[in-house]
Amino acid sequence: MIQITRLFHADQVQERVLVVQGPNVPRVLPVESDEMVEAIRAQGVLVEYLVLPDGGHGFLRRENGISAQEAYLKFMQQYW
């Protein structure tokens, strides 16, 4: 089975983007997010990158959910 990583499509990102990542996310490893952010920035596209120090999939911790929601709101207010 061939898996296609999102990283191969980083060159197609043309608009600013917000990435929220936690170190305990099993589906998208932090290193994958780091690589994606780096690849998009290398193209000159603005990337806001929020790493929640103890976050996991779905922001199960209330504090992480609040931090993520605040980041979404700030990003949208600033750029849209």
Biopython code that builds the backbone (N, CA, C, O; Angstrom):
import numpy as np
from Bio.PDB.StructureBuilder import StructureBuilder

atoms = [
    (1, "MET", "N", (0.844, -1.184, 0.000)),
    (1, "MET", "CA", (0.000, 0.000, 0.000)),
    (1, "MET", "C", (0.888, 1.246, 0.000)),
    (1, "MET", "O", (1.798, 1.370, 0.819)),
    (2, "ILE", "N", (0.622, 2.133, -0.896)),
    (2, "ILE", "CA", (1.372, 3.381, -0.993)),
    (2, "ILE", "C", (0.660, 4.452, -0.183)),
    (2, "ILE", "O", (-0.540, 4.677, -0.342)),
    (3, "GLN", "N", (1.407, 5.102, 0.677)),
    (3, "GLN", "CA", (0.844, 6.202, 1.445)),
    (3, "GLN", "C", (1.392, 7.507, 0.896)),
    (3, "GLN", "O", (2.590, 7.631, 0.641)),
    (4, "ILE", "N", (0.520, 8.464, 0.720)),
    (4, "ILE", "CA", (0.925, 9.767, 0.210)),
    (4, "ILE", "C", (0.893, 10.759, 1.361)),
    (4, "ILE", "O", (-0.159, 10.994, 1.954)),
    (5, "THR", "N", (2.013, 11.326, 1.669)),
    (5, "THR", "CA", (2.097, 12.280, 2.768)),
    (5, "THR", "C", (1.667, 13.672, 2.310)),
    (5, "THR", "O", (1.854, 14.042, 1.151)),
    (6, "ARG", "N", (1.101, 14.421, 3.219)),
    (6, "ARG", "CA", (0.704, 15.800, 2.934)),
    (6, "ARG", "C", (1.903, 16.654, 2.557)),
    (6, "ARG", "O", (1.777, 17.644, 1.837)),
    (7, "LEU", "N", (3.067, 16.257, 3.053)),
    (7, "LEU", "CA", (4.281, 17.017, 2.802)),
    (7, "LEU", "C", (4.556, 17.164, 1.312)),
    (7, "LEU", "O", (5.116, 18.170, 0.876)),
    (8, "PHE", "N", (4.163, 16.166, 0.533)),
    (8, "PHE", "CA", (4.372, 16.227, -0.914)),
    (8, "PHE", "C", (3.516, 17.303, -1.571)),
    (8, "PHE", "O", (3.745, 17.645, -2.732)),
    (9, "HIS", "N", (2.543, 17.837, -0.858)),
    (9, "HIS", "CA", (1.643, 18.842, -1.409)),
    (9, "HIS", "C", (1.865, 20.223, -0.797)),
    (9, "HIS", "O", (1.082, 21.140, -1.047)),
    (10, "ALA", "N", (2.903, 20.379, -0.013)),
    (10, "ALA", "CA", (3.180, 21.662, 0.638)),
    (10, "ALA", "C", (3.372, 22.775, -0.384)),
    (10, "ALA", "O", (3.062, 23.934, -0.110)),
    (11, "ASP", "N", (3.877, 22.430, -1.547)),
    (11, "ASP", "CA", (4.114, 23.445, -2.576)),
    (11, "ASP", "C", (2.829, 24.024, -3.144)),
    (11, "ASP", "O", (2.859, 25.039, -3.840)),
    (12, "GLN", "N", (1.703, 23.389, -2.854)),
    (12, "GLN", "CA", (0.419, 23.873, -3.352)),
    (12, "GLN", "C", (-0.256, 24.858, -2.397)),
    (12, "GLN", "O", (-1.248, 25.489, -2.761)),
    (13, "VAL", "N", (0.264, 24.992, -1.203)),
    (13, "VAL", "CA", (-0.308, 25.908, -0.211)),
    (13, "VAL", "C", (0.083, 27.327, -0.593)),
    (13, "VAL", "O", (1.267, 27.650, -0.695)),
    (14, "GLN", "N", (-0.917, 28.168, -0.800)),
    (14, "GLN", "CA", (-0.670, 29.533, -1.240)),
    (14, "GLN", "C", (-1.184, 30.578, -0.251)),
    (14, "GLN", "O", (-0.818, 31.750, -0.342)),
    (15, "GLU", "N", (-2.010, 30.172, 0.670)),
    (15, "GLU", "CA", (-2.597, 31.097, 1.640)),
    (15, "GLU", "C", (-2.046, 30.816, 3.022)),
    (15, "GLU", "O", (-1.610, 29.703, 3.317)),
    (16, "ARG", "N", (-2.068, 31.832, 3.866)),
    (16, "ARG", "CA", (-1.616, 31.677, 5.251)),
    (16, "ARG", "C", (-2.383, 30.534, 5.918)),
    (16, "ARG", "O", (-3.527, 30.233, 5.580)),
    (17, "VAL", "N", (-1.713, 29.928, 6.861)),
    (17, "VAL", "CA", (-2.307, 28.752, 7.486)),
    (17, "VAL", "C", (-1.957, 28.707, 8.973)),
    (17, "VAL", "O", (-0.906, 29.188, 9.395)),
    (18, "LEU", "N", (-2.853, 28.125, 9.748)),
    (18, "LEU", "CA", (-2.640, 27.915, 11.177)),
    (18, "LEU", "C", (-2.556, 26.416, 11.421)),
    (18, "LEU", "O", (-3.447, 25.666, 11.022)),
    (19, "VAL", "N", (-1.494, 25.984, 12.071)),
    (19, "VAL", "CA", (-1.309, 24.581, 12.417)),
    (19, "VAL", "C", (-1.301, 24.487, 13.934)),
    (19, "VAL", "O", (-0.549, 25.196, 14.604)),
    (20, "VAL", "N", (-2.142, 23.606, 14.476)),
    (20, "VAL", "CA", (-2.187, 23.366, 15.917)),
    (20, "VAL", "C", (-1.811, 21.913, 16.137)),
    (20, "VAL", "O", (-2.414, 21.013, 15.552)),
    (21, "GLN", "N", (-0.813, 21.684, 16.982)),
    (21, "GLN", "CA", (-0.280, 20.338, 17.165)),
    (21, "GLN", "C", (-0.017, 20.069, 18.638)),
    (21, "GLN", "O", (0.343, 20.969, 19.397)),
    (22, "GLY", "N", (-0.201, 18.835, 19.021)),
    (22, "GLY", "CA", (0.179, 18.372, 20.351)),
    (22, "GLY", "C", (1.131, 17.201, 20.219)),
    (22, "GLY", "O", (1.066, 16.470, 19.230)),
    (23, "PRO", "N", (2.000, 17.003, 21.171)),
    (23, "PRO", "CA", (2.989, 15.924, 21.063)),
    (23, "PRO", "C", (2.398, 14.523, 21.208)),
    (23, "PRO", "O", (3.061, 13.535, 20.893)),
    (24, "ASN", "N", (1.165, 14.434, 21.679)),
    (24, "ASN", "CA", (0.559, 13.130, 21.921)),
    (24, "ASN", "C", (-0.490, 12.749, 20.884)),
    (24, "ASN", "O", (-1.353, 11.916, 21.157)),
    (25, "VAL", "N", (-0.427, 13.342, 19.713)),
    (25, "VAL", "CA", (-1.381, 13.037, 18.651)),
    (25, "VAL", "C", (-0.869, 11.821, 17.884)),
    (25, "VAL", "O", (0.208, 11.883, 17.293)),
    (26, "PRO", "N", (-1.617, 10.717, 17.881)),
    (26, "PRO", "CA", (-1.118, 9.500, 17.237)),
    (26, "PRO", "C", (-1.219, 9.506, 15.704)),
    (26, "PRO", "O", (-0.462, 8.798, 15.039)),
    (27, "ARG", "N", (-2.120, 10.273, 15.148)),
    (27, "ARG", "CA", (-2.335, 10.226, 13.695)),
    (27, "ARG", "C", (-1.393, 11.121, 12.919)),
    (27, "ARG", "O", (-0.976, 10.770, 11.816)),
    (28, "VAL", "N", (-1.058, 12.250, 13.465)),
    (28, "VAL", "CA", (-0.108, 13.161, 12.822)),
    (28, "VAL", "C", (0.980, 13.446, 13.854)),
    (28, "VAL", "O", (0.766, 14.189, 14.811)),
    (29, "LEU", "N", (2.117, 12.861, 13.647)),
    (29, "LEU", "CA", (3.214, 13.020, 14.590)),
    (29, "LEU", "C", (3.750, 14.446, 14.552)),
    (29, "LEU", "O", (3.722, 15.091, 13.504)),
    (30, "PRO", "N", (4.234, 14.940, 15.681)),
    (30, "PRO", "CA", (4.772, 16.302, 15.705)),
    (30, "PRO", "C", (5.846, 16.543, 14.642)),
    (30, "PRO", "O", (5.907, 17.627, 14.060)),
    (31, "VAL", "N", (6.674, 15.564, 14.390)),
    (31, "VAL", "CA", (7.717, 15.737, 13.382)),
    (31, "VAL", "C", (7.103, 15.977, 12.000)),
    (31, "VAL", "O", (7.676, 16.705, 11.190)),
    (32, "GLU", "N", (5.949, 15.375, 11.727)),
    (32, "GLU", "CA", (5.281, 15.592, 10.442)),
    (32, "GLU", "C", (4.755, 17.023, 10.339)),
    (32, "GLU", "O", (4.856, 17.657, 9.289)),
    (33, "SER", "N", (4.199, 17.518, 11.430)),
    (33, "SER", "CA", (3.737, 18.909, 11.432)),
    (33, "SER", "C", (4.914, 19.864, 11.300)),
    (33, "SER", "O", (4.844, 20.849, 10.565)),
    (34, "ASP", "N", (5.986, 19.571, 12.009)),
    (34, "ASP", "CA", (7.192, 20.409, 11.911)),
    (34, "ASP", "C", (7.682, 20.484, 10.464)),
    (34, "ASP", "O", (8.015, 21.562, 9.972)),
    (35, "GLU", "N", (7.725, 19.341, 9.790)),
    (35, "GLU", "CA", (8.194, 19.298, 8.403)),
    (35, "GLU", "C", (7.260, 20.064, 7.475)),
    (35, "GLU", "O", (7.710, 20.768, 6.571)),
    (36, "MET", "N", (5.955, 19.923, 7.703)),
    (36, "MET", "CA", (4.973, 20.612, 6.865)),
    (36, "MET", "C", (5.094, 22.120, 7.046)),
    (36, "MET", "O", (5.105, 22.866, 6.067)),
    (37, "VAL", "N", (5.184, 22.564, 8.276)),
    (37, "VAL", "CA", (5.320, 23.988, 8.573)),
    (37, "VAL", "C", (6.580, 24.532, 7.910)),
    (37, "VAL", "O", (6.554, 25.595, 7.289)),
    (38, "GLU", "N", (7.670, 23.805, 8.043)),
    (38, "GLU", "CA", (8.937, 24.231, 7.461)),
    (38, "GLU", "C", (8.843, 24.315, 5.928)),
    (38, "GLU", "O", (9.345, 25.262, 5.323)),
    (39, "ALA", "N", (8.205, 23.331, 5.317)),
    (39, "ALA", "CA", (8.078, 23.315, 3.859)),
    (39, "ALA", "C", (7.209, 24.460, 3.352)),
    (39, "ALA", "O", (7.512, 25.059, 2.320)),
    (40, "ILE", "N", (6.136, 24.767, 4.067)),
    (40, "ILE", "CA", (5.261, 25.870, 3.649)),
    (40, "ILE", "C", (5.974, 27.201, 3.846)),
    (40, "ILE", "O", (5.911, 28.072, 2.978)),
    (41, "ARG", "N", (6.645, 27.364, 4.969)),
    (41, "ARG", "CA", (7.396, 28.608, 5.212)),
    (41, "ARG", "C", (8.493, 28.807, 4.173)),
    (41, "ARG", "O", (8.783, 29.939, 3.787)),
    (42, "ALA", "N", (9.104, 27.718, 3.719)),
    (42, "ALA", "CA", (10.164, 27.813, 2.718)),
    (42, "ALA", "C", (9.644, 28.405, 1.411)),
    (42, "ALA", "O", (10.416, 28.926, 0.607)),
    (43, "GLN", "N", (8.349, 28.322, 1.209)),
    (43, "GLN", "CA", (7.723, 28.902, 0.021)),
    (43, "GLN", "C", (7.365, 30.372, 0.219)),
    (43, "GLN", "O", (6.894, 31.034, -0.705)),
    (44, "GLY", "N", (7.590, 30.872, 1.419)),
    (44, "GLY", "CA", (7.277, 32.263, 1.707)),
    (44, "GLY", "C", (5.844, 32.485, 2.167)),
    (44, "GLY", "O", (5.376, 33.622, 2.229)),
    (45, "VAL", "N", (5.154, 31.406, 2.489)),
    (45, "VAL", "CA", (3.770, 31.502, 2.957)),
    (45, "VAL", "C", (3.783, 31.599, 4.479)),
    (45, "VAL", "O", (4.517, 30.876, 5.152)),
    (46, "LEU", "N", (2.964, 32.498, 5.010)),
    (46, "LEU", "CA", (2.871, 32.688, 6.452)),
    (46, "LEU", "C", (2.240, 31.471, 7.119)),
    (46, "LEU", "O", (1.180, 31.001, 6.706)),
    (47, "VAL", "N", (2.902, 30.971, 8.152)),
    (47, "VAL", "CA", (2.366, 29.857, 8.928)),
    (47, "VAL", "C", (2.421, 30.236, 10.400)),
    (47, "VAL", "O", (3.485, 30.552, 10.932)),
    (48, "GLU", "N", (1.273, 30.203, 11.047)),
    (48, "GLU", "CA", (1.205, 30.327, 12.505)),
    (48, "GLU", "C", (1.225, 28.894, 13.031)),
    (48, "GLU", "O", (0.472, 28.048, 12.550)),
    (49, "TYR", "N", (2.072, 28.620, 14.007)),
    (49, "TYR", "CA", (2.237, 27.257, 14.492)),
    (49, "TYR", "C", (2.111, 27.245, 16.004)),
    (49, "TYR", "O", (2.944, 27.807, 16.714)),
    (50, "LEU", "N", (1.062, 26.600, 16.487)),
    (50, "LEU", "CA", (0.817, 26.486, 17.920)),
    (50, "LEU", "C", (1.051, 25.039, 18.340)),
    (50, "LEU", "O", (0.387, 24.127, 17.848)),
    (51, "VAL", "N", (1.988, 24.838, 19.241)),
    (51, "VAL", "CA", (2.242, 23.507, 19.783)),
    (51, "VAL", "C", (1.760, 23.502, 21.223)),
    (51, "VAL", "O", (2.268, 24.245, 22.062)),
    (52, "LEU", "N", (0.792, 22.674, 21.496)),
    (52, "LEU", "CA", (0.255, 22.535, 22.849)),
    (52, "LEU", "C", (1.121, 21.501, 23.568)),
    (52, "LEU", "O", (1.164, 20.345, 23.147)),
    (53, "PRO", "N", (1.811, 21.889, 24.642)),
    (53, "PRO", "CA", (2.841, 21.043, 25.239)),
    (53, "PRO", "C", (2.384, 19.670, 25.696)),
    (53, "PRO", "O", (3.193, 18.742, 25.730)),
    (54, "ASP", "N", (1.125, 19.510, 26.045)),
    (54, "ASP", "CA", (0.647, 18.206, 26.498)),
    (54, "ASP", "C", (-0.620, 17.803, 25.752)),
    (54, "ASP", "O", (-1.445, 17.048, 26.267)),
    (55, "GLY", "N", (-0.762, 18.314, 24.541)),
    (55, "GLY", "CA", (-1.978, 18.070, 23.767)),
    (55, "GLY", "C", (-2.001, 16.715, 23.107)),
    (55, "GLY", "O", (-0.967, 16.105, 22.833)),
    (56, "GLY", "N", (-3.217, 16.266, 22.860)),
    (56, "GLY", "CA", (-3.441, 15.015, 22.155)),
    (56, "GLY", "C", (-4.571, 15.198, 21.157)),
    (56, "GLY", "O", (-5.088, 16.303, 20.998)),
    (57, "HIS", "N", (-4.951, 14.139, 20.496)),
    (57, "HIS", "CA", (-5.993, 14.200, 19.483)),
    (57, "HIS", "C", (-7.324, 14.638, 20.097)),
    (57, "HIS", "O", (-7.764, 14.082, 21.103)),
    (58, "GLY", "N", (-7.947, 15.622, 19.494)),
    (58, "GLY", "CA", (-9.252, 16.069, 19.947)),
    (58, "GLY", "C", (-9.243, 17.064, 21.086)),
    (58, "GLY", "O", (-10.308, 17.460, 21.558)),
    (59, "PHE", "N", (-8.085, 17.476, 21.538)),
    (59, "PHE", "CA", (-7.973, 18.452, 22.620)),
    (59, "PHE", "C", (-8.846, 18.053, 23.805)),
    (59, "PHE", "O", (-9.729, 18.800, 24.227)),
    (60, "LEU", "N", (-8.584, 16.880, 24.320)),
    (60, "LEU", "CA", (-9.380, 16.359, 25.433)),
    (60, "LEU", "C", (-9.226, 17.184, 26.697)),
    (60, "LEU", "O", (-10.156, 17.275, 27.498)),
    (61, "ARG", "N", (-8.067, 17.782, 26.881)),
    (61, "ARG", "CA", (-7.876, 18.642, 28.052)),
    (61, "ARG", "C", (-8.524, 19.992, 27.787)),
    (61, "ARG", "O", (-8.281, 20.609, 26.749)),
    (62, "ARG", "N", (-9.328, 20.442, 28.700)),
    (62, "ARG", "CA", (-10.065, 21.702, 28.554)),
    (62, "ARG", "C", (-9.132, 22.875, 28.219)),
    (62, "ARG", "O", (-9.442, 23.695, 27.354)),
    (63, "GLU", "N", (-8.002, 22.944, 28.905)),
    (63, "GLU", "CA", (-7.071, 24.052, 28.688)),
    (63, "GLU", "C", (-6.560, 24.076, 27.237)),
    (63, "GLU", "O", (-6.397, 25.143, 26.645)),
    (64, "ASN", "N", (-6.310, 22.887, 26.679)),
    (64, "ASN", "CA", (-5.844, 22.817, 25.297)),
    (64, "ASN", "C", (-6.936, 23.244, 24.313)),
    (64, "ASN", "O", (-6.664, 23.920, 23.321)),
    (65, "GLY", "N", (-8.148, 22.849, 24.598)),
    (65, "GLY", "CA", (-9.268, 23.257, 23.748)),
    (65, "GLY", "C", (-9.439, 24.768, 23.750)),
    (65, "GLY", "O", (-9.684, 25.376, 22.708)),
    (66, "ILE", "N", (-9.311, 25.363, 24.916)),
    (66, "ILE", "CA", (-9.423, 26.822, 25.037)),
    (66, "ILE", "C", (-8.283, 27.503, 24.290)),
    (66, "ILE", "O", (-8.510, 28.463, 23.554)),
    (67, "SER", "N", (-7.063, 27.014, 24.474)),
    (67, "SER", "CA", (-5.907, 27.595, 23.778)),
    (67, "SER", "C", (-6.069, 27.495, 22.272)),
    (67, "SER", "O", (-5.778, 28.448, 21.549)),
    (68, "ALA", "N", (-6.531, 26.346, 21.796)),
    (68, "ALA", "CA", (-6.735, 26.164, 20.355)),
    (68, "ALA", "C", (-7.813, 27.105, 19.842)),
    (68, "ALA", "O", (-7.636, 27.734, 18.798)),
    (69, "GLN", "N", (-8.928, 27.213, 20.556)),
    (69, "GLN", "CA", (-10.015, 28.095, 20.123)),
    (69, "GLN", "C", (-9.569, 29.554, 20.102)),
    (69, "GLN", "O", (-9.931, 30.303, 19.194)),
    (70, "GLU", "N", (-8.794, 29.954, 21.089)),
    (70, "GLU", "CA", (-8.272, 31.325, 21.114)),
    (70, "GLU", "C", (-7.344, 31.576, 19.925)),
    (70, "GLU", "O", (-7.362, 32.654, 19.331)),
    (71, "ALA", "N", (-6.538, 30.578, 19.586)),
    (71, "ALA", "CA", (-5.633, 30.714, 18.436)),
    (71, "ALA", "C", (-6.430, 30.817, 17.137)),
    (71, "ALA", "O", (-6.089, 31.618, 16.268)),
    (72, "TYR", "N", (-7.492, 30.011, 16.996)),
    (72, "TYR", "CA", (-8.334, 30.086, 15.793)),
    (72, "TYR", "C", (-8.946, 31.474, 15.666)),
    (72, "TYR", "O", (-8.918, 32.080, 14.595)),
    (73, "LEU", "N", (-9.498, 31.970, 16.768)),
    (73, "LEU", "CA", (-10.159, 33.267, 16.761)),
    (73, "LEU", "C", (-9.169, 34.384, 16.417)),
    (73, "LEU", "O", (-9.459, 35.233, 15.574)),
    (74, "LYS", "N", (-8.024, 34.383, 17.056)),
    (74, "LYS", "CA", (-7.016, 35.403, 16.788)),
    (74, "LYS", "C", (-6.566, 35.359, 15.327)),
    (74, "LYS", "O", (-6.426, 36.397, 14.680)),
    (75, "PHE", "N", (-6.347, 34.166, 14.824)),
    (75, "PHE", "CA", (-5.914, 33.999, 13.432)),
    (75, "PHE", "C", (-6.965, 34.545, 12.465)),
    (75, "PHE", "O", (-6.643, 35.270, 11.524)),
    (76, "MET", "N", (-8.211, 34.189, 12.712)),
    (76, "MET", "CA", (-9.296, 34.649, 11.829)),
    (76, "MET", "C", (-9.475, 36.166, 11.919)),
    (76, "MET", "O", (-9.671, 36.826, 10.899)),
    (77, "GLN", "N", (-9.408, 36.714, 13.110)),
    (77, "GLN", "CA", (-9.550, 38.167, 13.258)),
    (77, "GLN", "C", (-8.412, 38.913, 12.590)),
    (77, "GLN", "O", (-8.607, 39.992, 12.030)),
    (78, "GLN", "N", (-7.238, 38.342, 12.650)),
    (78, "GLN", "CA", (-6.061, 39.020, 12.093)),
    (78, "GLN", "C", (-6.017, 38.939, 10.564)),
    (78, "GLN", "O", (-5.585, 39.889, 9.911)),
    (79, "TYR", "N", (-6.451, 37.835, 9.995)),
    (79, "TYR", "CA", (-6.235, 37.628, 8.567)),
    (79, "TYR", "C", (-7.487, 37.557, 7.699)),
    (79, "TYR", "O", (-7.386, 37.554, 6.472)),
    (80, "TRP", "N", (-8.672, 37.499, 8.321)),
    (80, "TRP", "CA", (-9.877, 37.459, 7.488)),
    (80, "TRP", "C", (-10.843, 38.518, 7.867)),
    (80, "TRP", "O", (-11.911, 38.624, 7.264)),
]
sb = StructureBuilder()
sb.init_structure("model")
sb.init_model(0)
sb.init_chain("A")
sb.init_seg("    ")
for serial, (resi, resn, name, xyz) in enumerate(atoms, 1):
    if name == "N":
        sb.init_residue(resn, " ", resi, " ")
    sb.init_atom(name, np.array(xyz, "f"), 0.0, 1.0, " ", f" {name:<3s}", serial, name[0])
structure = sb.get_structure()
